[in-house]
Amino acid sequence: MNKKFTKKQHIFVVVFITMVSTLFLGACTTTPPQNISNICDIFTEKRDWFETATDMREKWGVPIHVPMSIMYQESSFKAKARPPKDYFFFGLIPWGHVSSAYGYSQAKTPTWDDYKRETDNSWAERSDFSDAMDFMGWFISKTNKVNGVSKWNAELQYLNYHEGWGGYSRGSHNNKAWLKDVAKTVNARALRYATQLKTCEEELSKGWFWRLFS
C-alpha cells in the first residue's frame, strides 16, 4: 500500500537517521576535539563525553573540570597518546617508550591494572574515553582518601597523579620546580574550565529531542 509520509512521520525518520549516524560516528572517531581550550566547545562537539563526565562526577564525587584539565595536560585528548621513545647507542636507536603510560589518561600499566581489579572493570581500555574518565575519577577519589587532597584541588591532585601516592607523600615533587609549574598550569586551566562549564552545562544537560525542537 503506497502512502505518502505525513509531516510527523518524516520528522521521525529524520530524527532516527540522525541518532543512528551520531552514535555510529561517535563510536568510530577518536580524533581530539577541535578546540580543547574551551570545555563547552569540547562537550558540544562530543556530547557523549559530557554524559560520561557527568556519570563520573555522580559515581566518584569528582568535579568534571579537574580530570578534564589533567587529561588536557597528559594527552591533549588523544586516544592513543604515548610518551616519547627512549633511545640508546648515542641516541640513534629507539628502544621502547620512556614509560608504560598510554591513552587519554596516560595511565601507567600497573596503576591501570590496579584500577581494573579494584573496580571489577576488567574490560577497560585506556584508549576509551569513558574508561579513561572513570579511571581518573577513581584515582582522584583515592588520592583524597590516601593523601587527604581535596577532589577540587587540581594542583595537588596533579602532583599525586604524576608522582603517585607514595611519591607525593614522600615529597618527591618538592625538588622538581618544573613539575610544580606544570601543576599550577593545570590548576589555572581547571579554574577556566569550571568557569566555562557554568555557562553551558544547563544547555548540555538538555536531551537531544528538546534540542532538536528548541
C-alpha positions in Angstrom: 0.0 0.0 0.0 1.6 3.3 -1.2 1.2 6.1 1.2 3.0 9.4 1.4 4.8 10.2 4.7 3.0 12.6 6.9 5.0 15.5 8.3 5.3 13.8 11.7 6.5 10.6 10.1 9.0 12.5 8.1 10.4 14.2 11.2 10.6 10.8 13.0 12.6 9.3 10.1 15.0 12.3 10.0 15.5 12.1 13.8 16.1 8.4 13.8 18.7 8.6 11.0 20.4 11.5 12.8 20.6 9.5 16.0 22.0 6.4 14.3 24.5 8.5 12.4 25.6 10.3 15.5 26.1 7.1 17.5 28.0 5.5 14.7 30.3 8.4 14.1 30.8 8.9 17.8 31.9 5.2 18.2 34.2 5.4 15.2 36.0 8.6 15.7 38.8 9.0 18.2 40.1 12.4 16.9 40.6 15.0 19.6 38.1 17.9 19.9 38.9 20.9 17.7 39.1 23.5 20.5 40.5 21.9 23.6 41.0 25.2 25.4 37.2 25.6 25.9 35.3 22.8 27.8 32.0 24.0 26.4 33.3 23.5 22.8 34.7 20.1 23.8 31.4 18.8 25.1 29.3 20.5 22.3 31.4 18.7 19.7 31.4 15.4 21.7 28.1 15.2 23.5 28.8 11.6 24.7 31.9 12.9 26.5 29.7 15.2 28.6 27.4 12.4 29.6 30.5 10.3 30.5 32.0 13.1 32.6 28.6 13.6 34.3 28.5 9.9 35.2 32.0 10.1 36.6 31.0 13.0 38.8 28.0 11.2 40.2 30.0 8.0 40.8 33.1 9.4 42.3 32.1 12.8 43.5 34.8 14.4 41.4 34.2 17.8 39.7 34.3 17.5 35.9 36.9 20.3 35.4 39.6 18.6 37.4 40.1 15.4 35.4 39.5 17.2 32.2 42.3 19.7 33.0 44.6 16.8 33.8 43.7 14.9 30.7 44.4 18.1 28.6 47.9 18.2 30.2 48.6 14.4 29.8 47.4 13.6 26.4 45.7 16.6 24.8 42.7 14.3 24.5 44.4 11.9 22.1 43.1 8.4 22.4 46.4 6.6 21.7 48.8 9.1 23.2 52.2 7.6 24.3 55.2 9.2 26.0 58.3 9.7 23.8 60.5 6.8 22.8 63.8 6.1 24.7 67.0 5.8 22.7 70.4 4.1 23.2 73.7 4.0 21.3 74.3 7.7 21.2 70.6 8.4 20.8 70.4 6.7 17.4 68.4 3.5 18.1 64.9 3.7 19.5 64.2 1.3 22.4 60.6 1.3 23.6 59.0 4.2 25.4 60.2 6.0 28.5 57.2 4.6 30.4 54.1 2.4 30.0 51.7 5.4 30.1 49.1 5.2 27.4 45.8 6.6 26.2 43.6 9.6 27.2 44.6 9.5 30.8 48.3 8.4 30.3 47.8 5.8 33.0 50.7 3.5 33.5 50.1 -0.2 33.2 50.5 -1.2 36.9 48.1 1.6 38.1 45.6 0.8 35.3 45.7 -2.9 36.4 45.0 -1.8 40.0 42.0 0.2 38.8 40.6 -2.7 36.8 41.0 -5.0 39.7 39.5 -2.6 42.4 36.6 -1.6 40.2 36.0 -5.0 38.6 36.2 -3.4 35.2 38.4 -6.0 33.5 37.5 -5.0 30.0 38.5 -1.3 30.4 40.7 0.2 27.7 43.0 3.2 28.1 42.1 4.4 24.6 38.4 4.5 25.5 37.3 8.0 26.8 34.6 6.5 29.1 37.1 4.1 30.8 39.8 6.8 31.0 37.4 9.2 32.7 36.2 6.6 35.1 39.9 5.8 35.9 40.6 9.4 36.6 37.6 9.7 38.9 38.8 6.6 40.8 42.4 8.0 41.1 41.3 11.4 42.2 38.9 10.0 44.7 41.6 7.6 46.1 44.1 10.5 46.3 41.6 12.2 48.6 41.4 9.1 50.8 45.1 8.3 50.8 46.8 11.7 51.0 43.8 13.9 52.1 43.9 16.1 49.0 40.6 17.8 48.1 39.0 16.4 44.9 38.6 20.1 43.9 42.3 20.9 44.2 43.6 20.3 40.7 47.2 21.5 41.5 47.8 18.9 44.3 45.8 16.3 42.5 48.0 16.6 39.5 51.2 16.2 41.7 49.7 13.0 43.0 48.8 11.9 39.5 52.3 12.5 38.3 54.3 11.3 41.3 52.0 8.6 42.6 50.5 8.5 46.1 53.8 7.3 47.7 55.9 9.7 45.8 53.7 12.7 46.8 53.6 11.7 50.5 57.5 11.5 50.5 57.6 14.9 48.9 59.2 13.8 45.6 57.7 16.8 43.8 59.5 19.3 46.1 62.7 19.2 44.2 61.0 19.5 40.8 60.4 23.1 40.1 59.3 22.4 36.6 56.6 19.9 37.8 55.3 22.4 40.3 55.0 24.9 37.5 53.1 22.4 35.4 50.7 21.7 38.3 50.0 25.4 38.6 49.2 25.5 34.9 46.8 22.5 35.3 45.1 24.3 38.2 44.7 27.5 36.2 43.2 25.6 33.3 40.8 23.7 35.7 39.6 27.1 37.0 39.0 28.3 33.5 37.2 25.0 32.6 35.0 25.4 35.7 34.0 29.0 34.8 33.3 27.9 31.2 31.2 24.9 32.2 28.9 27.1 34.3 27.9 28.9 31.1 26.9 25.8 29.1 26.1 23.0 31.5 22.4 23.7 31.5 22.3 23.6 27.7 24.4 20.5 27.5 22.2 18.7 30.0 19.1 19.1 27.8 18.1 15.9 25.9 18.6 15.6 22.2 14.8 15.7 21.5 14.5 19.0 23.4 17.4 20.5 21.5 16.0 19.4 18.2 12.8 21.4 18.5 14.1 24.3 20.7 
